[in-house]
Amino acid sequence: MVGVLPSYSGKKLGYIVSLAALQQMFREERKSAVLNTDDYRIPAIITYLKLGFVPQIVHKSHVQRWRQIAEMLGNAEIIKQLPG
């Protein structure tokens, strides 16, 4: 889990730390990475989308939940990636 003190929020530190972790995984020749987060953690979701992660639907409720997130973010690209 990545988190920062409230006084450091909004400084893109979560992005920087997550990117550093992914770069380390690349150096270690790892082939995949999986993220889990809650759908109310919008700043984290924005960060993960910027890093190139895409939604993975593993439960039927996820499609509607991702549609709501996409609409909230004004990100039609997320909707295009969803089944049905």
C-alpha positions in Angstrom: 0.0 0.0 0.0 1.3 3.5 -0.9 0.3 6.4 1.2 1.6 9.8 2.3 1.1 12.2 5.1 -1.8 14.6 4.4 0.6 17.5 4.3 2.4 15.9 1.3 -0.8 14.9 -0.5 -1.1 16.1 -4.1 2.7 16.2 -4.8 2.6 13.1 -7.0 4.7 11.1 -4.4 2.4 8.1 -4.8 3.1 8.1 -8.6 6.9 8.5 -8.1 7.0 5.6 -5.6 4.8 3.4 -7.7 6.9 4.1 -10.8 10.1 3.3 -8.9 8.6 0.0 -7.8 7.7 -0.8 -11.4 11.1 0.2 -12.6 12.7 -2.1 -10.1 10.4 -5.0 -11.2 11.5 -4.3 -14.8 15.2 -4.5 -13.7 14.4 -7.8 -12.0 12.8 -9.0 -15.3 9.4 -9.5 -13.7 6.7 -10.1 -16.3 3.6 -8.7 -14.7 2.2 -6.5 -11.9 -1.2 -6.5 -10.3 -2.8 -3.7 -8.3 -5.7 -3.9 -5.9 -7.5 -0.9 -4.6 -10.9 0.2 -3.5 -13.2 2.0 -5.9 -13.5 5.0 -3.6 -9.7 5.6 -3.7 -10.0 7.9 -6.7 -6.5 9.5 -6.4 -4.9 6.0 -6.4 -7.0 4.9 -9.4 -5.9 8.1 -11.3 -2.3 7.3 -10.5 -2.6 3.6 -11.6 -4.3 4.6 -14.8 -1.5 7.1 -15.6 1.0 4.3 -15.0 -0.7 2.2 -17.7 -2.7 -0.2 -15.6 -6.2 -1.2 -16.9 -9.2 -2.5 -15.1 -9.5 -6.2 -14.8 -13.0 -7.5 -14.4 -13.1 -10.4 -12.0 -16.7 -10.0 -10.7 -19.9 -9.1 -12.5 -20.3 -5.9 -10.3 -17.0 -4.5 -11.5 -18.3 -3.4 -14.9 -20.9 -1.0 -13.4 -18.4 0.2 -10.8 -15.8 1.0 -13.4 -18.4 2.7 -15.5 -19.2 5.0 -12.6 -15.5 5.7 -12.0 -15.0 6.4 -15.7 -17.9 8.8 -15.7 -16.7 10.5 -12.6 -13.2 11.0 -14.1 -14.5 11.9 -17.6 -12.4 9.1 -19.0 -14.2 7.4 -21.9 -11.2 5.2 -22.6 -11.9 3.2 -19.5 -15.4 2.4 -20.7 -14.1 1.3 -24.1 -12.0 -1.4 -22.3 -14.9 -2.9 -20.4 -16.8 -5.9 -21.7 -20.4 -5.6 -22.8 
